[in-house]
Structure formats: structure tokens, C-alpha cells
Amino acid sequence: MKSQLFLQQCLASKYFSDVEMKNTIIRIYGEDCNYKDILEKNTKKLEAFGLQIIKAVDQINGDSQYIICNIKHDSLTFLATTYSYSEITFLKILIDSIITAENNSFSISYHDAIRVSSLVGIPSFKQKDAQAALLAFQADKWLILSKDGKFLISDRTLTELHSYLVDIYPDELNNCYVCSAILTAGLVCHGCGKYIHLFCFKQLSSDHPVPQCLNCNEDYDFPSSYVGVFDRPFPPSSSQ
């Protein structure tokens, strides 16, 4: 009964922060439960539904998230149960615009997001429909909105659509040379060309007063070494 209730929660939510996952398990199984053991056992049970619990790490702060992923899809077609054809097409256009954005910004402004909605190519898909879709994509955590009003690809998108992204954008996407995960927010060294997540850099560079590449020791050239959009300033003012 407890296992069934937990699986229902996973199927309903699809996305949990580390704290939310722990609280969900404790609420169902009690405070004395073996959190990791329960998570492992239920992960295996979810595979019977073609799903998998994948742990993702935020590229900026390292916070953990648990994402319930469909392990049988290789495109965005599985989204048809949630969105209309027009909305899926719009999401694909937004993802393409973000990944191919100039200067490694991996972002798109709200104004430009509305503008590219015309590329959906369906007369019935109006501006108000695009606005509603953007709200839905945020609520469902496919996109996130930065403090300066830019839409970014979320950890859910990077995780659940990983195969799609790698297949469609083999030349546009780079991987962190430390953890090997896709990088859309971090740093790039103009000396050796290595990319690194901001969280990975902070974990390994605590003894370096001046931000420099951990691979070749060349100083980062800010702001051109930035990849993506940060809501928190980096490097700290004391390091600049």
C-alpha cells in the first residue's frame, strides 16, 4: 500500500527537489524509514511503467533534484498527452532558439519568445496561446525564467529530453569536462576551450582567489567566459 502510494505521487508530480523527495518518503513510510533503500526499490518498480527516477544536479548551486523520466521515448512525441501539437511545436522552437542563441547565452527574452511563436506556422495559434503556453512550460518546469526575464532550459528538460537534445544538437551542446553532463550554465576557458559547470568549478577551486581554468591555469576572461545566464553574480566582487 505504501509503495503504491509513493508510485502514485511520482506519477503525479514527475519532479521533486531533494527536500520534497525526502519529505514525500517520510510522510508515506515514517521518519524511521531507510530513505535510500526505499528510493532504490521504488525506482525498480517504476521501470515496469517505462519510467526511471533520475537524480539531476543544478548547474549553478549543485542542488539535487529527482526527475521521473520516460525511458522509452526518443523525441518530444510523448508530450502529446499533455500539450497540443501547436504547443509541442512551440516548445521545440523555443528549445532551438535557446540552444542556438548567440554568445553562449543559452537564453531567450520574453519578447523574442513571443516573436518566434509565429514560426509554429498554424494560424489558430495566436499570441495569447503562446503566452499561455509559456506559463504552462514554466509551471511544468520545462523552462525557467531568470530574474532578468530570460527563458532558460531547465534541469528537467536537460534530463528528460537528453537523448533528443544530443541527437538534434551534437555540435551546439558542450559537456562539463569534470562531470561530463550537458552544460548550459557555467564557464568556458578561451585558452584550452574546456567547459565547466559553475558548481563543479566552485567545488574544486576553493583555494583559488582569482578564477582561473582548472585545466590550463589561464585566468578566465569575464564576461566573455560566461556561459548561460546567472541569477547570482560570479565571480564575487572581491575576486574581480
Secondary structure by P-SEA (a helix, b strand, c coil): caaaaaaaaaaacccccaaaaaaaaaaacccccaaaaaaaaaaaaaccccbbbbbbbccccbbbbbbbccccccccccccccccaaaaaaaaaaaaaaaacccccccccaaaaaaaccccccccccaaaaaaaaaaaaaaccccccccccccccccccccaaaaaaaaccccccccccccccccbbbbbccccccccaaaaaaccccccccccccccccccccccccccccccccccccc
